[in-house]
Amino acid sequence: MVAFVVDTNVPMAANGRETHADMRCQLRCVETLKSVIQQGIVAIDDKGMIVNEYRRRLSLAGAPGVGDAFSRYVFDNQYRDDRVQRVAVKPSEDDRRGFEELPRNKFDRSDRKFLAVAVVANAVVLNAVDNDWSEQEALMQELNVRVEELCPQHLNER
């Protein structure tokens, strides 16, 4: 089963709130989240950083959007190895790295947790509207991290 790291912008785009995602992007995010839940494994960190970000930005009640339902799914299943893969990541004292699993980088600090988890879990990163992933393509190649851009039409808009 393929493991996926889901950047918070994907469920937010699926919800259609707090995003510049068009309807095509929103639909792609909805379909992708449903597919991940049915056929994949969600990779998160063992420190709860990703789950906490989901909790801050999405509704843990699981409604009203598909992104909220995804957040609830991850929260409810975070200790079920058949649905969610929890990987150990180690925050680094070196602010230029963010995590011991990463080299020095200029990647967005708030997204480094997703990147570190992707490295450890050998997971595919799902991104909807965040330019950082494509702007740091060289770093992704260096770390052998595959990023699936769900909404390429929105790259370089911000």
MODELLER restraints for C-alpha pairs under 7 A, 6 or more apart:
rsr = mdl.restraints
at = mdl.atoms
rsr.add(forms.Gaussian(group=physical.xy_distance, feature=features.Distance(at['CA:1:A'], at['CA:40:A']), mean=5.69, stdev=0.5))
rsr.add(forms.Gaussian(group=physical.xy_distance, feature=features.Distance(at['CA:1:A'], at['CA:41:A']), mean=6.68, stdev=0.5))
rsr.add(forms.Gaussian(group=physical.xy_distance, feature=features.Distance(at['CA:2:A'], at['CA:40:A']), mean=5.38, stdev=0.5))
rsr.add(forms.Gaussian(group=physical.xy_distance, feature=features.Distance(at['CA:2:A'], at['CA:41:A']), mean=6.15, stdev=0.5))
rsr.add(forms.Gaussian(group=physical.xy_distance, feature=features.Distance(at['CA:3:A'], at['CA:40:A']), mean=5.94, stdev=0.5))
rsr.add(forms.Gaussian(group=physical.xy_distance, feature=features.Distance(at['CA:3:A'], at['CA:41:A']), mean=4.54, stdev=0.5))
rsr.add(forms.Gaussian(group=physical.xy_distance, feature=features.Distance(at['CA:3:A'], at['CA:42:A']), mean=5.64, stdev=0.5))
rsr.add(forms.Gaussian(group=physical.xy_distance, feature=features.Distance(at['CA:3:A'], at['CA:43:A']), mean=5.94, stdev=0.5))
rsr.add(forms.Gaussian(group=physical.xy_distance, feature=features.Distance(at['CA:3:A'], at['CA:123:A']), mean=4.76, stdev=0.5))
rsr.add(forms.Gaussian(group=physical.xy_distance, feature=features.Distance(at['CA:3:A'], at['CA:124:A']), mean=6.38, stdev=0.5))
rsr.add(forms.Gaussian(group=physical.xy_distance, feature=features.Distance(at['CA:4:A'], at['CA:41:A']), mean=6.11, stdev=0.5))
rsr.add(forms.Gaussian(group=physical.xy_distance, feature=features.Distance(at['CA:4:A'], at['CA:42:A']), mean=5.00, stdev=0.5))
rsr.add(forms.Gaussian(group=physical.xy_distance, feature=features.Distance(at['CA:4:A'], at['CA:43:A']), mean=5.61, stdev=0.5))
rsr.add(forms.Gaussian(group=physical.xy_distance, feature=features.Distance(at['CA:4:A'], at['CA:123:A']), mean=5.02, stdev=0.5))
rsr.add(forms.Gaussian(group=physical.xy_distance, feature=features.Distance(at['CA:4:A'], at['CA:124:A']), mean=4.80, stdev=0.5))
rsr.add(forms.Gaussian(group=physical.xy_distance, feature=features.Distance(at['CA:4:A'], at['CA:125:A']), mean=5.74, stdev=0.5))
rsr.add(forms.Gaussian(group=physical.xy_distance, feature=features.Distance(at['CA:4:A'], at['CA:126:A']), mean=6.78, stdev=0.5))
rsr.add(forms.Gaussian(group=physical.xy_distance, feature=features.Distance(at['CA:5:A'], at['CA:42:A']), mean=6.02, stdev=0.5))
rsr.add(forms.Gaussian(group=physical.xy_distance, feature=features.Distance(at['CA:5:A'], at['CA:43:A']), mean=5.14, stdev=0.5))
rsr.add(forms.Gaussian(group=physical.xy_distance, feature=features.Distance(at['CA:5:A'], at['CA:44:A']), mean=6.79, stdev=0.5))
rsr.add(forms.Gaussian(group=physical.xy_distance, feature=features.Distance(at['CA:5:A'], at['CA:114:A']), mean=6.39, stdev=0.5))
rsr.add(forms.Gaussian(group=physical.xy_distance, feature=features.Distance(at['CA:5:A'], at['CA:118:A']), mean=6.10, stdev=0.5))
rsr.add(forms.Gaussian(group=physical.xy_distance, feature=features.Distance(at['CA:5:A'], at['CA:123:A']), mean=6.17, stdev=0.5))
rsr.add(forms.Gaussian(group=physical.xy_distance, feature=features.Distance(at['CA:5:A'], at['CA:124:A']), mean=6.06, stdev=0.5))
rsr.add(forms.Gaussian(group=physical.xy_distance, feature=features.Distance(at['CA:5:A'], at['CA:125:A']), mean=4.68, stdev=0.5))
rsr.add(forms.Gaussian(group=physical.xy_distance, feature=features.Distance(at['CA:5:A'], at['CA:126:A']), mean=6.13, stdev=0.5))
rsr.add(forms.Gaussian(group=physical.xy_distance, feature=features.Distance(at['CA:6:A'], at['CA:125:A']), mean=5.98, stdev=0.5))
rsr.add(forms.Gaussian(group=physical.xy_distance, feature=features.Distance(at['CA:6:A'], at['CA:126:A']), mean=4.98, stdev=0.5))
rsr.add(forms.Gaussian(group=physical.xy_distance, feature=features.Distance(at['CA:6:A'], at['CA:127:A']), mean=6.88, stdev=0.5))
rsr.add(forms.Gaussian(group=physical.xy_distance, feature=features.Distance(at['CA:7:A'], at['CA:114:A']), mean=6.70, stdev=0.5))
rsr.add(forms.Gaussian(group=physical.xy_distance, feature=features.Distance(at['CA:7:A'], at['CA:126:A']), mean=6.09, stdev=0.5))
rsr.add(forms.Gaussian(group=physical.xy_distance, feature=features.Distance(at['CA:7:A'], at['CA:127:A']), mean=5.72, stdev=0.5))
rsr.add(forms.Gaussian(group=physical.xy_distance, feature=features.Distance(at['CA:8:A'], at['CA:54:A']), mean=6.43, stdev=0.5))
rsr.add(forms.Gaussian(group=physical.xy_distance, feature=features.Distance(at['CA:9:A'], at['CA:127:A']), mean=6.80, stdev=0.5))
rsr.add(forms.Gaussian(group=physical.xy_distance, feature=features.Distance(at['CA:9:A'], at['CA:128:A']), mean=6.09, stdev=0.5))
rsr.add(forms.Gaussian(group=physical.xy_distance, feature=features.Distance(at['CA:9:A'], at['CA:129:A']), mean=6.50, stdev=0.5))
rsr.add(forms.Gaussian(group=physical.xy_distance, feature=features.Distance(at['CA:10:A'], at['CA:29:A']), mean=5.88, stdev=0.5))
rsr.add(forms.Gaussian(group=physical.xy_distance, feature=features.Distance(at['CA:10:A'], at['CA:127:A']), mean=5.93, stdev=0.5))
rsr.add(forms.Gaussian(group=physical.xy_distance, feature=features.Distance(at['CA:10:A'], at['CA:128:A']), mean=5.16, stdev=0.5))
rsr.add(forms.Gaussian(group=physical.xy_distance, feature=features.Distance(at['CA:11:A'], at['CA:29:A']), mean=6.85, stdev=0.5))
rsr.add(forms.Gaussian(group=physical.xy_distance, feature=features.Distance(at['CA:11:A'], at['CA:67:A']), mean=3.71, stdev=0.5))
rsr.add(forms.Gaussian(group=physical.xy_distance, feature=features.Distance(at['CA:11:A'], at['CA:68:A']), mean=6.87, stdev=0.5))
rsr.add(forms.Gaussian(group=physical.xy_distance, feature=features.Distance(at['CA:11:A'], at['CA:70:A']), mean=6.94, stdev=0.5))
rsr.add(forms.Gaussian(group=physical.xy_distance, feature=features.Distance(at['CA:12:A'], at['CA:18:A']), mean=6.91, stdev=0.5))
rsr.add(forms.Gaussian(group=physical.xy_distance, feature=features.Distance(at['CA:12:A'], at['CA:19:A']), mean=6.90, stdev=0.5))
rsr.add(forms.Gaussian(group=physical.xy_distance, feature=features.Distance(at['CA:12:A'], at['CA:67:A']), mean=5.80, stdev=0.5))
rsr.add(forms.Gaussian(group=physical.xy_distance, feature=features.Distance(at['CA:13:A'], at['CA:19:A']), mean=5.90, stdev=0.5))
rsr.add(forms.Gaussian(group=physical.xy_distance, feature=features.Distance(at['CA:13:A'], at['CA:21:A']), mean=5.90, stdev=0.5))
rsr.add(forms.Gaussian(group=physical.xy_distance, feature=features.Distance(at['CA:13:A'], at['CA:26:A']), mean=5.29, stdev=0.5))
rsr.add(forms.Gaussian(group=physical.xy_distance, feature=features.Distance(at['CA:13:A'], at['CA:29:A']), mean=6.58, stdev=0.5))
rsr.add(forms.Gaussian(group=physical.xy_distance, feature=features.Distance(at['CA:14:A'], at['CA:26:A']), mean=4.66, stdev=0.5))
rsr.add(forms.Gaussian(group=physical.xy_distance, feature=features.Distance(at['CA:14:A'], at['CA:27:A']), mean=6.67, stdev=0.5))
rsr.add(forms.Gaussian(group=physical.xy_distance, feature=features.Distance(at['CA:14:A'], at['CA:29:A']), mean=5.02, stdev=0.5))
rsr.add(forms.Gaussian(group=physical.xy_distance, feature=features.Distance(at['CA:14:A'], at['CA:30:A']), mean=4.97, stdev=0.5))
rsr.add(forms.Gaussian(group=physical.xy_distance, feature=features.Distance(at['CA:14:A'], at['CA:66:A']), mean=6.07, stdev=0.5))
rsr.add(forms.Gaussian(group=physical.xy_distance, feature=features.Distance(at['CA:14:A'], at['CA:67:A']), mean=5.28, stdev=0.5))
rsr.add(forms.Gaussian(group=physical.xy_distance, feature=features.Distance(at['CA:15:A'], at['CA:65:A']), mean=4.74, stdev=0.5))
rsr.add(forms.Gaussian(group=physical.xy_distance, feature=features.Distance(at['CA:15:A'], at['CA:66:A']), mean=5.95, stdev=0.5))
rsr.add(forms.Gaussian(group=physical.xy_distance, feature=features.Distance(at['CA:15:A'], at['CA:67:A']), mean=5.23, stdev=0.5))
rsr.add(forms.Gaussian(group=physical.xy_distance, feature=features.Distance(at['CA:16:A'], at['CA:26:A']), mean=6.24, stdev=0.5))
rsr.add(forms.Gaussian(group=physical.xy_distance, feature=features.Distance(at['CA:21:A'], at['CA:129:A']), mean=6.92, stdev=0.5))
rsr.add(forms.Gaussian(group=physical.xy_distance, feature=features.Distance(at['CA:25:A'], at['CA:151:A']), mean=5.30, stdev=0.5))
rsr.add(forms.Gaussian(group=physical.xy_distance, feature=features.Distance(at['CA:28:A'], at['CA:150:A']), mean=6.57, stdev=0.5))
rsr.add(forms.Gaussian(group=physical.xy_distance, feature=features.Distance(at['CA:29:A'], at['CA:150:A']), mean=6.82, stdev=0.5))
rsr.add(forms.Gaussian(group=physical.xy_distance, feature=features.Distance(at['CA:30:A'], at['CA:66:A']), mean=6.24, stdev=0.5))
rsr.add(forms.Gaussian(group=physical.xy_distance, feature=features.Distance(at['CA:33:A'], at['CA:70:A']), mean=6.82, stdev=0.5))
rsr.add(forms.Gaussian(group=physical.xy_distance, feature=features.Distance(at['CA:41:A'], at['CA:83:A']), mean=5.06, stdev=0.5))
rsr.add(forms.Gaussian(group=physical.xy_distance, feature=features.Distance(at['CA:41:A'], at['CA:84:A']), mean=5.31, stdev=0.5))
rsr.add(forms.Gaussian(group=physical.xy_distance, feature=features.Distance(at['CA:41:A'], at['CA:85:A']), mean=6.52, stdev=0.5))
rsr.add(forms.Gaussian(group=physical.xy_distance, feature=features.Distance(at['CA:42:A'], at['CA:83:A']), mean=6.52, stdev=0.5))
rsr.add(forms.Gaussian(group=physical.xy_distance, feature=features.Distance(at['CA:42:A'], at['CA:84:A']), mean=4.73, stdev=0.5))
rsr.add(forms.Gaussian(group=physical.xy_distance, feature=features.Distance(at['CA:42:A'], at['CA:85:A']), mean=6.04, stdev=0.5))
rsr.add(forms.Gaussian(group=physical.xy_distance, feature=features.Distance(at['CA:43:A'], at['CA:84:A']), mean=5.80, stdev=0.5))
rsr.add(forms.Gaussian(group=physical.xy_distance, feature=features.Distance(at['CA:43:A'], at['CA:85:A']), mean=4.64, stdev=0.5))
rsr.add(forms.Gaussian(group=physical.xy_distance, feature=features.Distance(at['CA:43:A'], at['CA:86:A']), mean=5.99, stdev=0.5))
rsr.add(forms.Gaussian(group=physical.xy_distance, feature=features.Distance(at['CA:43:A'], at['CA:117:A']), mean=6.85, stdev=0.5))
rsr.add(forms.Gaussian(group=physical.xy_distance, feature=features.Distance(at['CA:43:A'], at['CA:121:A']), mean=6.75, stdev=0.5))
rsr.add(forms.Gaussian(group=physical.xy_distance, feature=features.Distance(at['CA:44:A'], at['CA:50:A']), mean=6.14, stdev=0.5))
rsr.add(forms.Gaussian(group=physical.xy_distance, feature=features.Distance(at['CA:44:A'], at['CA:85:A']), mean=6.19, stdev=0.5))
rsr.add(forms.Gaussian(group=physical.xy_distance, feature=features.Distance(at['CA:44:A'], at['CA:86:A']), mean=5.06, stdev=0.5))
rsr.add(forms.Gaussian(group=physical.xy_distance, feature=features.Distance(at['CA:44:A'], at['CA:87:A']), mean=6.33, stdev=0.5))
rsr.add(forms.Gaussian(group=physical.xy_distance, feature=features.Distance(at['CA:44:A'], at['CA:117:A']), mean=6.31, stdev=0.5))
rsr.add(forms.Gaussian(group=physical.xy_distance, feature=features.Distance(at['CA:45:A'], at['CA:86:A']), mean=5.27, stdev=0.5))
rsr.add(forms.Gaussian(group=physical.xy_distance, feature=features.Distance(at['CA:45:A'], at['CA:87:A']), mean=5.00, stdev=0.5))
rsr.add(forms.Gaussian(group=physical.xy_distance, feature=features.Distance(at['CA:45:A'], at['CA:88:A']), mean=5.97, stdev=0.5))
rsr.add(forms.Gaussian(group=physical.xy_distance, feature=features.Distance(at['CA:45:A'], at['CA:89:A']), mean=6.36, stdev=0.5))
rsr.add(forms.Gaussian(group=physical.xy_distance, feature=features.Distance(at['CA:45:A'], at['CA:117:A']), mean=6.03, stdev=0.5))
rsr.add(forms.Gaussian(group=physical.xy_distance, feature=features.Distance(at['CA:46:A'], at['CA:86:A']), mean=5.20, stdev=0.5))
rsr.add(forms.Gaussian(group=physical.xy_distance, feature=features.Distance(at['CA:46:A'], at['CA:87:A']), mean=5.39, stdev=0.5))
rsr.add(forms.Gaussian(group=physical.xy_distance, feature=features.Distance(at['CA:46:A'], at['CA:88:A']), mean=5.20, stdev=0.5))
rsr.add(forms.Gaussian(group=physical.xy_distance, feature=features.Distance(at['CA:46:A'], at['CA:89:A']), mean=7.00, stdev=0.5))
rsr.add(forms.Gaussian(group=physical.xy_distance, feature=features.Distance(at['CA:51:A'], at['CA:75:A']), mean=6.59, stdev=0.5))
rsr.add(forms.Gaussian(group=physical.xy_distance, feature=features.Distance(at['CA:54:A'], at['CA:71:A']), mean=5.96, stdev=0.5))
rsr.add(forms.Gaussian(group=physical.xy_distance, feature=features.Distance(at['CA:58:A'], at['CA:68:A']), mean=5.38, stdev=0.5))
rsr.add(forms.Gaussian(group=physical.xy_distance, feature=features.Distance(at['CA:58:A'], at['CA:71:A']), mean=6.67, stdev=0.5))
rsr.add(forms.Gaussian(group=physical.xy_distance, feature=features.Distance(at['CA:59:A'], at['CA:68:A']), mean=5.03, stdev=0.5))
rsr.add(forms.Gaussian(group=physical.xy_distance, feature=features.Distance(at['CA:60:A'], at['CA:68:A']), mean=6.38, stdev=0.5))
rsr.add(forms.Gaussian(group=physical.xy_distance, feature=features.Distance(at['CA:60:A'], at['CA:71:A']), mean=6.21, stdev=0.5))
rsr.add(forms.Gaussian(group=physical.xy_distance, feature=features.Distance(at['CA:60:A'], at['CA:72:A']), mean=5.13, stdev=0.5))
rsr.add(forms.Gaussian(group=physical.xy_distance, feature=features.Distance(at['CA:61:A'], at['CA:72:A']), mean=6.63, stdev=0.5))
rsr.add(forms.Gaussian(group=physical.xy_distance, feature=features.Distance(at['CA:62:A'], at['CA:68:A']), mean=4.60, stdev=0.5))
rsr.add(forms.Gaussian(group=physical.xy_distance, feature=features.Distance(at['CA:62:A'], at['CA:69:A']), mean=3.97, stdev=0.5))
rsr.add(forms.Gaussian(group=physical.xy_distance, feature=features.Distance(at['CA:62:A'], at['CA:71:A']), mean=6.80, stdev=0.5))
rsr.add(forms.Gaussian(group=physical.xy_distance, feature=features.Distance(at['CA:62:A'], at['CA:72:A']), mean=5.05, stdev=0.5))
rsr.add(forms.Gaussian(group=physical.xy_distance, feature=features.Distance(at['CA:63:A'], at['CA:69:A']), mean=5.94, stdev=0.5))
rsr.add(forms.Gaussian(group=physical.xy_distance, feature=features.Distance(at['CA:74:A'], at['CA:84:A']), mean=6.98, stdev=0.5))
rsr.add(forms.Gaussian(group=physical.xy_distance, feature=features.Distance(at['CA:77:A'], at['CA:83:A']), mean=6.49, stdev=0.5))
rsr.add(forms.Gaussian(group=physical.xy_distance, feature=features.Distance(at['CA:77:A'], at['CA:84:A']), mean=6.32, stdev=0.5))
rsr.add(forms.Gaussian(group=physical.xy_distance, feature=features.Distance(at['CA:78:A'], at['CA:84:A']), mean=5.41, stdev=0.5))
rsr.add(forms.Gaussian(group=physical.xy_distance, feature=features.Distance(at['CA:87:A'], at['CA:117:A']), mean=6.57, stdev=0.5))
rsr.add(forms.Gaussian(group=physical.xy_distance, feature=features.Distance(at['CA:87:A'], at['CA:120:A']), mean=6.77, stdev=0.5))
rsr.add(forms.Gaussian(group=physical.xy_distance, feature=features.Distance(at['CA:87:A'], at['CA:121:A']), mean=6.57, stdev=0.5))
rsr.add(forms.Gaussian(group=physical.xy_distance, feature=features.Distance(at['CA:89:A'], at['CA:99:A']), mean=6.98, stdev=0.5))
rsr.add(forms.Gaussian(group=physical.xy_distance, feature=features.Distance(at['CA:89:A'], at['CA:116:A']), mean=6.66, stdev=0.5))
rsr.add(forms.Gaussian(group=physical.xy_distance, feature=features.Distance(at['CA:89:A'], at['CA:117:A']), mean=6.74, stdev=0.5))
rsr.add(forms.Gaussian(group=physical.xy_distance, feature=features.Distance(at['CA:90:A'], at['CA:99:A']), mean=5.51, stdev=0.5))
rsr.add(forms.Gaussian(group=physical.xy_distance, feature=features.Distance(at['CA:90:A'], at['CA:100:A']), mean=5.57, stdev=0.5))
rsr.add(forms.Gaussian(group=physical.xy_distance, feature=features.Distance(at['CA:91:A'], at['CA:98:A']), mean=5.84, stdev=0.5))
rsr.add(forms.Gaussian(group=physical.xy_distance, feature=features.Distance(at['CA:91:A'], at['CA:99:A']), mean=4.19, stdev=0.5))
rsr.add(forms.Gaussian(group=physical.xy_distance, feature=features.Distance(at['CA:91:A'], at['CA:100:A']), mean=6.08, stdev=0.5))
rsr.add(forms.Gaussian(group=physical.xy_distance, feature=features.Distance(at['CA:92:A'], at['CA:98:A']), mean=5.16, stdev=0.5))
rsr.add(forms.Gaussian(group=physical.xy_distance, feature=features.Distance(at['CA:92:A'], at['CA:99:A']), mean=4.41, stdev=0.5))
rsr.add(forms.Gaussian(group=physical.xy_distance, feature=features.Distance(at['CA:92:A'], at['CA:100:A']), mean=5.09, stdev=0.5))
rsr.add(forms.Gaussian(group=physical.xy_distance, feature=features.Distance(at['CA:96:A'], at['CA:104:A']), mean=4.96, stdev=0.5))
rsr.add(forms.Gaussian(group=physical.xy_distance, feature=features.Distance(at['CA:96:A'], at['CA:105:A']), mean=5.81, stdev=0.5))
rsr.add(forms.Gaussian(group=physical.xy_distance, feature=features.Distance(at['CA:97:A'], at['CA:103:A']), mean=5.52, stdev=0.5))
rsr.add(forms.Gaussian(group=physical.xy_distance, feature=features.Distance(at['CA:97:A'], at['CA:104:A']), mean=4.27, stdev=0.5))
rsr.add(forms.Gaussian(group=physical.xy_distance, feature=features.Distance(at['CA:97:A'], at['CA:105:A']), mean=5.74, stdev=0.5))
rsr.add(forms.Gaussian(group=physical.xy_distance, feature=features.Distance(at['CA:98:A'], at['CA:109:A']), mean=6.96, stdev=0.5))
rsr.add(forms.Gaussian(group=physical.xy_distance, feature=features.Distance(at['CA:98:A'], at['CA:112:A']), mean=6.49, stdev=0.5))
rsr.add(forms.Gaussian(group=physical.xy_distance, feature=features.Distance(at['CA:99:A'], at['CA:116:A']), mean=6.64, stdev=0.5))
rsr.add(forms.Gaussian(group=physical.xy_distance, feature=features.Distance(at['CA:101:A'], at['CA:116:A']), mean=5.86, stdev=0.5))
rsr.add(forms.Gaussian(group=physical.xy_distance, feature=features.Distance(at['CA:102:A'], at['CA:116:A']), mean=6.42, stdev=0.5))
rsr.add(forms.Gaussian(group=physical.xy_distance, feature=features.Distance(at['CA:107:A'], at['CA:132:A']), mean=6.87, stdev=0.5))
rsr.add(forms.Gaussian(group=physical.xy_distance, feature=features.Distance(at['CA:107:A'], at['CA:136:A']), mean=6.87, stdev=0.5))
rsr.add(forms.Gaussian(group=physical.xy_distance, feature=features.Distance(at['CA:108:A'], at['CA:132:A']), mean=6.74, stdev=0.5))
rsr.add(forms.Gaussian(group=physical.xy_distance, feature=features.Distance(at['CA:118:A'], at['CA:124:A']), mean=6.56, stdev=0.5))
rsr.add(forms.Gaussian(group=physical.xy_distance, feature=features.Distance(at['CA:118:A'], at['CA:125:A']), mean=6.58, stdev=0.5))
rsr.add(forms.Gaussian(group=physical.xy_distance, feature=features.Distance(at['CA:118:A'], at['CA:145:A']), mean=6.70, stdev=0.5))
rsr.add(forms.Gaussian(group=physical.xy_distance, feature=features.Distance(at['CA:119:A'], at['CA:143:A']), mean=6.77, stdev=0.5))
rsr.add(forms.Gaussian(group=physical.xy_distance, feature=features.Distance(at['CA:119:A'], at['CA:145:A']), mean=6.45, stdev=0.5))
rsr.add(forms.Gaussian(group=physical.xy_distance, feature=features.Distance(at['CA:124:A'], at['CA:145:A']), mean=6.78, stdev=0.5))
rsr.add(forms.Gaussian(group=physical.xy_distance, feature=features.Distance(at['CA:124:A'], at['CA:146:A']), mean=5.19, stdev=0.5))
rsr.add(forms.Gaussian(group=physical.xy_distance, feature=features.Distance(at['CA:124:A'], at['CA:147:A']), mean=5.77, stdev=0.5))
rsr.add(forms.Gaussian(group=physical.xy_distance, feature=features.Distance(at['CA:124:A'], at['CA:148:A']), mean=6.91, stdev=0.5))
rsr.add(forms.Gaussian(group=physical.xy_distance, feature=features.Distance(at['CA:125:A'], at['CA:146:A']), mean=6.28, stdev=0.5))
rsr.add(forms.Gaussian(group=physical.xy_distance, feature=features.Distance(at['CA:125:A'], at['CA:147:A']), mean=4.62, stdev=0.5))
rsr.add(forms.Gaussian(group=physical.xy_distance, feature=features.Distance(at['CA:125:A'], at['CA:148:A']), mean=6.04, stdev=0.5))
rsr.add(forms.Gaussian(group=physical.xy_distance, feature=features.Distance(at['CA:126:A'], at['CA:147:A']), mean=6.03, stdev=0.5))
rsr.add(forms.Gaussian(group=physical.xy_distance, feature=features.Distance(at['CA:126:A'], at['CA:148:A']), mean=5.09, stdev=0.5))
rsr.add(forms.Gaussian(group=physical.xy_distance, feature=features.Distance(at['CA:126:A'], at['CA:149:A']), mean=6.43, stdev=0.5))
rsr.add(forms.Gaussian(group=physical.xy_distance, feature=features.Distance(at['CA:126:A'], at['CA:150:A']), mean=6.96, stdev=0.5))
rsr.add(forms.Gaussian(group=physical.xy_distance, feature=features.Distance(at['CA:127:A'], at['CA:148:A']), mean=6.20, stdev=0.5))
rsr.add(forms.Gaussian(group=physical.xy_distance, feature=features.Distance(at['CA:127:A'], at['CA:149:A']), mean=5.17, stdev=0.5))
rsr.add(forms.Gaussian(group=physical.xy_distance, feature=features.Distance(at['CA:127:A'], at['CA:150:A']), mean=5.95, stdev=0.5))
rsr.add(forms.Gaussian(group=physical.xy_distance, feature=features.Distance(at['CA:128:A'], at['CA:149:A']), mean=5.92, stdev=0.5))
rsr.add(forms.Gaussian(group=physical.xy_distance, feature=features.Distance(at['CA:128:A'], at['CA:150:A']), mean=4.95, stdev=0.5))
rsr.add(forms.Gaussian(group=physical.xy_distance, feature=features.Distance(at['CA:128:A'], at['CA:151:A']), mean=5.07, stdev=0.5))
rsr.add(forms.Gaussian(group=physical.xy_distance, feature=features.Distance(at['CA:129:A'], at['CA:151:A']), mean=6.44, stdev=0.5))
rsr.add(forms.Gaussian(group=physical.xy_distance, feature=features.Distance(at['CA:129:A'], at['CA:154:A']), mean=5.78, stdev=0.5))
rsr.add(forms.Gaussian(group=physical.xy_distance, feature=features.Distance(at['CA:129:A'], at['CA:155:A']), mean=6.37, stdev=0.5))
rsr.add(forms.Gaussian(group=physical.xy_distance, feature=features.Distance(at['CA:131:A'], at['CA:155:A']), mean=5.59, stdev=0.5))
rsr.add(forms.Gaussian(group=physical.xy_distance, feature=features.Distance(at['CA:131:A'], at['CA:156:A']), mean=6.01, stdev=0.5))
rsr.add(forms.Gaussian(group=physical.xy_distance, feature=features.Distance(at['CA:140:A'], at['CA:146:A']), mean=6.90, stdev=0.5))
